Amino acid sequence: MAARADGTHCYPILDIIHILFVMTMAASIVRQAREQAGLSQRELAMRAGTSQPAVARVEAGRGTVTVATLERLVAAAGLELAW
């Protein structure tokens, strides 16, 4: 985040693009893992200890998702993220 002369802050365009890319990739990873496991969003949520609306938000790329949440959702589908 960059500071402006008036003291307010803004995100440089590359930061915004990076955030959107990460959110899109997280959405794709979770959706593919869930579908590969043959699970509904509700079933995945129950296994991961979260709610179906939370899984839906991640899969839609809305909001932010932590690495820990991403790993937990993928693990609940029986897969593992390889870094």
C-alpha positions in Angstrom: 0.0 0.0 0.0 1.4 3.4 -1.0 0.9 6.6 0.9 -0.4 9.7 -0.9 0.7 13.2 -0.2 -2.6 13.9 1.6 -1.9 11.0 4.0 -4.4 8.6 2.5 -3.3 5.2 1.2 -3.9 3.4 -2.0 -3.0 0.0 -3.5 -0.7 0.1 -6.6 -2.4 -1.4 -9.6 0.0 -4.4 -9.6 -0.9 -5.2 -6.0 -4.6 -5.2 -7.0 -3.9 -7.5 -10.0 -1.9 -9.8 -7.8 -4.7 -10.0 -5.2 -7.3 -10.8 -7.9 -5.1 -13.4 -9.4 -4.5 -15.2 -6.1 -8.3 -15.1 -5.3 -9.1 -16.6 -8.7 -6.5 -19.3 -8.3 -7.8 -20.2 -4.8 -11.3 -20.4 -6.1 -10.3 -22.7 -8.9 -8.2 -25.0 -6.6 -11.0 -25.4 -4.1 -13.7 -26.0 -6.7 -11.6 -28.6 -8.6 -10.6 -30.4 -5.4 -14.2 -30.5 -4.2 -15.5 -31.8 -7.6 -12.7 -34.3 -7.9 -13.7 -35.7 -4.5 -17.4 -35.8 -5.5 -18.4 -33.5 -2.6 -21.0 -30.8 -2.4 -20.1 -27.5 -1.0 -22.0 -28.4 2.2 -20.1 -31.7 2.6 -16.7 -30.0 2.0 -17.7 -27.3 4.6 -18.6 -29.9 7.2 -15.4 -31.8 6.7 -13.3 -28.6 6.9 -15.2 -27.2 9.9 -16.6 -24.2 8.1 -19.9 -23.2 6.5 -21.3 -23.8 3.1 -21.6 -20.0 2.4 -17.9 -19.7 3.2 -17.0 -22.4 0.7 -19.2 -20.7 -1.9 -17.5 -17.3 -1.3 -14.1 -18.9 -1.7 -15.2 -20.7 -4.9 -16.6 -17.5 -6.3 -13.4 -15.6 -5.6 -15.2 -13.2 -3.3 -13.4 -12.0 -0.2 -10.0 -13.2 0.9 -8.8 -16.6 1.9 -5.9 -17.4 4.1 -3.3 -20.1 3.2 -4.4 -22.1 6.2 -8.1 -22.0 5.1 -7.1 -23.0 1.5 -5.0 -25.9 2.9 -7.8 -27.0 5.2 -10.4 -27.0 2.4 -8.2 -28.9 0.0 -7.3 -31.4 2.7 -11.0 -31.9 3.5 -11.4 -33.0 -0.1 -8.6 -35.5 0.4 -5.9 -33.7 -1.4 -2.7 -31.8 -0.4 -1.3 -28.5 -1.7 2.3 -28.9 -3.0 4.2 -25.7 -2.6 
